[in-house]
Amino acid sequence: MKVLGLSAFHRNAAAALVVDGVVVAAIEEERFTRKLGESRFPIRAAQFCLAEAGISAVELDEVVFYQKPLRRFERTLASLIGSFPSSARCFSKQMFAWLGERLWIKGRISGELGVDPNRVRFCAHHHAHAAAAFLPSGFDDAAVLVVDGVGEWATTSLWRGRDGELEPLGEQLFPDSLGLFQSALTQYLGFEPEKDEYKLEALAAYGTPRFADRLLEVVRLEPHGV
């Protein structure tokens, strides 16, 4: 089975080709455009992956997008309405992005690659993360932990990977999120959230845990999760 995975419209657009459970090629679009964090549709990355395998797009069994747009839009809309009117500026920006392009991604994929729209699928965001970790790992049986800001609604999820398949074991839902907590600290310290978190991780090596106890008052491990 030949599956082309795509991510786009939220920094670091990329493509990956998986054939019978084996990653054949994977690359980010920025390698071709030379624009750091390129988020536009990864047509060059997709073409590269197909060329590496020596196949054309019409030979693909599926093209899978890395999130479920309707569910993510649902969460985005609920968050913006819940914090209105302070979210007014962000609301306008997000609606422009979603209504202008993100909700119509199936047609965009079909048109860009020349594939039947019925072969376009949508994968839960954390499922995509788990696959990206497990499939190239070399393990036949593994536990997979996904921790990020937020996908559709999940912020942390646990999976079991076995024989090329992934089984969901549990998840933590928005708004409880270790990733968003890290982004909040990134912004508080004057950096750009959802971009400069790695700078905090590097700086941590030069610091001392003076505020560890206070931070643990905010982040607690409960029986049901973090």
C-alpha positions as CSV (number, residue, x, y, z in Angstrom):
1,M,0.0,0.0,0.0
2,K,1.4,3.4,-1.0
3,V,0.4,6.3,1.3
4,L,1.6,9.9,0.9
5,G,1.3,12.0,4.1
6,L,1.1,15.8,4.0
7,S,1.3,18.6,6.5
8,A,0.7,22.3,5.5
9,F,-0.5,25.7,6.6
10,H,1.0,25.7,10.1
11,R,4.8,26.0,9.8
12,N,7.2,23.4,8.5
13,A,5.0,21.9,5.7
14,A,6.3,18.5,4.7
15,A,5.6,15.3,2.8
16,A,6.4,11.6,3.6
17,L,5.8,8.5,1.5
18,V,5.1,5.2,3.3
19,V,5.0,2.0,1.2
20,D,3.7,-1.1,3.0
21,G,4.5,0.4,6.4
22,V,8.0,1.5,5.6
23,V,9.0,5.1,5.2
24,V,10.5,5.5,1.8
25,A,11.1,9.3,1.7
26,A,10.3,12.3,3.9
27,I,11.3,16.0,3.5
28,E,10.2,19.5,4.5
29,E,9.1,22.0,1.9
30,E,11.6,24.6,3.2
31,R,14.4,22.5,1.7
32,F,13.2,23.6,-1.7
33,T,11.9,27.1,-1.1
34,R,14.8,28.0,1.3
35,K,12.2,29.8,3.5
36,L,12.7,28.8,7.1
37,G,9.5,27.3,8.5
38,E,7.7,27.2,5.1
39,S,4.0,26.6,5.6
40,R,2.6,26.6,2.1
41,F,1.3,23.5,0.4
42,P,4.3,21.1,0.1
43,I,4.1,20.4,-3.6
44,R,7.8,20.2,-4.2
45,A,8.3,17.9,-1.1
46,A,5.5,15.7,-2.4
47,Q,7.0,15.5,-5.9
48,F,10.4,14.6,-4.4
49,C,8.9,11.7,-2.4
50,L,7.2,10.3,-5.4
51,A,10.3,10.6,-7.5
52,E,12.4,8.8,-4.8
53,A,10.0,5.9,-5.0
54,G,9.7,6.0,-8.8
55,I,6.0,6.3,-8.8
56,S,3.4,8.9,-9.9
57,A,0.6,10.4,-7.8
58,V,-2.1,8.3,-9.6
59,E,-0.4,5.2,-8.2
60,L,-1.1,6.3,-4.6
61,D,-3.6,4.3,-2.6
62,E,-4.2,7.2,-0.2
63,V,-3.1,10.8,0.4
64,V,-3.4,11.6,4.1
65,F,-3.5,15.0,5.7
66,Y,-2.0,15.4,9.1
67,Q,-5.1,16.6,10.9
68,K,-8.9,16.6,10.8
69,P,-9.7,20.2,9.7
70,L,-13.3,20.2,10.8
71,R,-12.5,19.0,14.4
72,R,-9.6,21.5,14.7
73,F,-11.9,24.3,13.4
74,E,-14.5,23.3,16.0
75,R,-12.0,23.7,18.8
76,T,-10.5,26.9,17.4
77,L,-14.0,28.4,17.1
78,A,-15.0,27.3,20.6
79,S,-11.9,28.8,22.1
80,L,-12.3,32.2,20.3
81,I,-15.9,32.5,21.1
82,G,-15.2,31.6,24.7
83,S,-12.7,34.4,25.1
84,F,-14.5,37.0,23.1
85,P,-14.2,40.1,23.0
86,S,-10.5,39.9,23.9
87,S,-10.0,37.5,21.0
88,A,-11.6,39.8,18.4
89,R,-8.3,40.5,16.5
90,C,-7.3,36.8,16.6
91,F,-10.9,35.8,15.6
92,S,-10.7,37.8,12.3
93,K,-7.2,36.4,11.5
94,Q,-8.3,32.8,12.2
95,M,-11.5,33.0,10.3
96,F,-9.7,34.4,7.2
97,A,-7.3,31.5,7.3
98,W,-9.9,28.8,7.9
99,L,-12.6,30.0,5.6
100,G,-10.1,31.0,2.9
101,E,-8.1,27.8,2.6
102,R,-7.8,25.3,5.5
103,L,-11.4,23.9,5.3
104,W,-11.1,23.2,1.6
105,I,-7.9,21.2,1.8
106,K,-9.3,18.0,0.1
107,G,-9.9,19.9,-3.1
108,R,-6.5,21.6,-2.9
109,I,-4.8,18.2,-2.5
110,S,-6.7,16.7,-5.3
111,G,-6.0,19.6,-7.6
112,E,-2.3,20.0,-6.8
113,L,-1.5,16.3,-7.1
114,G,-4.0,15.2,-9.7
115,V,-5.5,12.4,-7.4
116,D,-9.1,11.3,-7.0
117,P,-10.5,13.3,-4.0
118,N,-12.0,10.0,-2.7
119,R,-8.4,8.9,-2.0
120,V,-7.8,11.9,0.2
121,R,-8.0,11.0,3.9
122,F,-7.7,13.0,7.2
123,C,-5.7,11.7,10.1
124,A,-6.0,12.8,13.7
125,H,-3.1,15.1,14.5
126,H,-1.7,13.0,17.4
127,H,-2.1,9.9,15.3
128,A,0.2,11.5,12.7
129,H,2.7,12.4,15.4
130,A,2.7,8.9,16.7
131,A,3.2,7.4,13.2
132,A,6.1,9.8,12.6
133,A,7.8,8.5,15.7
134,F,7.0,4.8,15.5
135,L,7.2,3.9,11.8
136,P,10.9,4.9,11.3
137,S,12.0,3.8,14.8
138,G,13.0,0.3,13.9
139,F,10.9,-1.1,16.7
140,D,8.2,-3.8,16.1
141,D,6.6,-3.2,19.4
142,A,6.8,0.1,21.3
143,A,5.0,2.6,23.6
144,V,4.6,6.0,21.9
145,L,4.0,9.2,23.9
146,V,2.9,12.3,22.0
147,V,3.1,15.7,23.8
148,D,2.5,19.0,22.0
149,G,0.5,22.2,22.2
150,V,-2.8,20.9,20.9
151,G,-4.0,18.8,17.9
152,E,-7.8,18.7,17.3
153,W,-8.6,18.5,21.0
154,A,-5.8,16.2,22.3
155,T,-2.7,17.7,23.9
156,T,-1.1,14.5,25.2
157,S,-1.7,11.0,24.0
158,L,-0.3,7.5,24.6
159,W,-0.2,4.8,21.9
160,R,1.0,1.2,21.4
161,G,2.8,0.6,18.2
162,R,2.9,-3.0,17.0
163,D,3.6,-4.6,13.6
164,G,3.2,-1.2,11.8
165,E,-0.1,-0.4,13.5
166,L,-0.9,2.1,16.2
167,E,-3.5,1.6,19.0
168,P,-4.6,4.6,21.1
169,L,-4.4,3.9,24.9
170,G,-5.3,7.3,26.4
171,E,-5.3,11.1,25.9
172,Q,-5.4,14.4,27.7
173,L,-7.6,17.1,26.2
174,F,-7.5,20.8,25.7
175,P,-7.1,23.2,27.5
176,D,-4.8,21.1,29.8
177,S,-1.6,21.1,27.9
178,L,2.1,20.9,28.7
179,G,3.0,22.2,25.3
180,L,0.8,25.3,25.7
181,F,2.2,25.9,29.1
182,Q,5.7,25.9,27.6
183,S,4.5,28.3,24.9
184,A,3.1,30.6,27.6
185,L,6.5,30.7,29.3
186,T,8.1,31.3,26.0
187,Q,6.0,34.4,25.4
188,Y,6.4,35.6,29.0
189,L,10.2,35.6,28.5
190,G,9.9,37.7,25.4
191,F,10.2,35.1,22.7
192,E,7.8,34.1,20.0
193,P,5.4,31.3,21.1
194,E,5.0,28.2,18.8
195,K,8.4,29.1,17.3
196,D,11.1,29.8,20.0
197,E,10.4,27.1,22.5
198,Y,13.7,25.4,21.6
199,K,15.5,28.5,22.8
200,L,14.1,28.0,26.3
201,E,15.2,24.4,26.2
202,A,18.7,25.4,25.3
203,L,18.8,28.2,27.9
204,A,17.6,25.8,30.6
205,A,21.0,24.1,30.5
206,Y,22.6,27.3,31.8
207,G,20.1,28.0,34.6
208,T,19.2,26.7,38.0
209,P,15.8,25.3,39.0
210,R,14.9,28.2,41.3
211,F,11.2,28.2,40.3
212,A,10.7,24.5,40.0
213,D,8.5,24.3,43.1
214,R,6.3,27.2,42.0
215,L,5.9,25.7,38.5
216,L,4.9,22.4,40.0
217,E,2.0,24.2,41.7
218,V,0.6,24.8,38.2
219,V,1.6,21.5,36.6
220,R,0.4,18.5,38.6
221,L,0.3,14.8,37.9
222,E,-3.2,13.6,38.8
223,P,-4.5,10.0,38.6
224,H,-6.3,11.0,35.3
225,G,-3.3,12.7,33.8
226,V,-1.4,16.0,33.9
